[in-house]
Amino acid sequence: MNGERGFWYWVAFWTPAVALLFFFGRRLFREQWGELRTLRLLMNRIGPYYPDFDPPNLNTWVARCAPHVFHGWRVRSFAGLADFATPACVAAAETVFEAQRRAGQVFVGRFEKVLKTHFLDVRMGGPGPAPADVELRLRIEIKGTDEVHGPGGERVAGTEALSQLQQFWTLRHDGRQWRLAAVTWAKGDLPPLPPAAPLPGLLDWKRPAVAGEERGETT
């Protein structure tokens, strides 16, 4: 062949290279792949039938909830999140806040606005039936400050300059509305989650009955 490479030589050369590139790309950009998959699922499969799962409505919910979450972090109390958070979320936050109070730490952050919401993962977090117990994990980008002062008033973490802050939120559906089930500061990618069974088909989803429906009452 006078030194020329044939077609099958290049196929054999590039196929493993492309496979390796795809494999490492999936690992390096795991969160981005998950976001793309989750966004398509919410937009194309669930959102048209359950409006509270539609990304624009979720963005509105997050924008309403975020100032209350940030205020709770600032005053070290989630008591004002009764309309947004689960009791377990409030209790877990109070445990963290109590430890920080004992350490003499004071949070003096300032909230400006939500910049972007990333939809990272959706799965069943309990027996259901869906939409109850559906869990949605989000990365929330926030414009604000996150200063933490020590007992003497010195800054021990964060900065007073406005910057892009990031939090992981877990939302849990109670059958009628979303509730904030967990919130943590994001220091990197979302930790890998254990494999989850696929969501049940939409024909198996059931809204809980409202008061009066089970007795056949009408308005």
Buried (B, 14 or more C-beta within 10 A) or exposed (E): EEEEEEEEEEEEEEEEEEEEEEEEEEEEEBBBEBBEBBBEBBBEBBBEEBEBBBBEBBBEBBEEBBBBBBBBBBEBBBEBBEEBBBEEBBEBBBEEBEEBEEEEBBBBBEBEEBEEBBBBBBBBBEEBBBBBBBBBBBBBBBBBBBBBBEEEEEEBEBEEEEEEBBBBBBBBBEBEEBBBBBBEEBEEBBEEEEEEEEBBEEEEBEEEEEEEEEEEEEE
